Amino acid sequence: MTISDFPRVHIATDHAGMELSAHLVSHLSAKGYEVVDHGPKAYDALDDYPSFCINAALAVVADQEAGTNALGIVLGGSGNGEQIAANKVRGVRAALAWSLSTAQLAREHNDANVVAVGGRQHSVEEATEIIEAFLAEPFSNDERHVRRIGKIATYERTGEVID
């Protein structure tokens, strides 16, 4: 992978993922990724993560619609709430990854454009490996996966369920 192949990475967290987020911003930037931090900027145990995660997800979609290679990372204690928030953005396919294989399959089969990881569920090293696996894995473009993603997108746009 050359530097031009690296996607822009939009990252957001809640208070439980701040240490991991700071590590990832530094680590991924050093590897050549352009990292955009959507916050929070300071620790607040009572923060409300949805705005941070939604803003990161909106930025991923805006970049992709503009033709920019972009992916997102949302972090929390478990990653569940952050994934739910990101998935409310039209055009986002956020996947909760807890292993290398779930991260890789999220990209390969589901063309996920946002990964959610629980900062309290993994060591910094383990979470970094999971996220790097997500960022590096290409979508397979296999016809069955394209078809399934298309059905999800149709429902998202129109409310129509296609068999």
Salt bridges, closest charged atoms under 4 A:
GLU34 OE1 - ARG8 NE 3.08
ASP47 OD1 - HIS15 ND1 3.01
ASP63 OD1 - ARG8 NH1 2.96
ASP63 OD2 - HIS10 NE2 2.75
GLU108 OE2 - HIS109 NE2 3.83
ASP111 OD2 - ARG93 NH2 3.36
ASP111 OD1 - ARG107 NH1 2.97
GLU126 OE1 - HIS122 ND1 3.19
GLU132 OE2 - HIS27 NE2 2.48
GLU132 OE2 - LYS31 NZ 3.79
ASP142 OD2 - ARG144 NE 3.11
GLU143 OE1 - ARG147 NH1 2.78
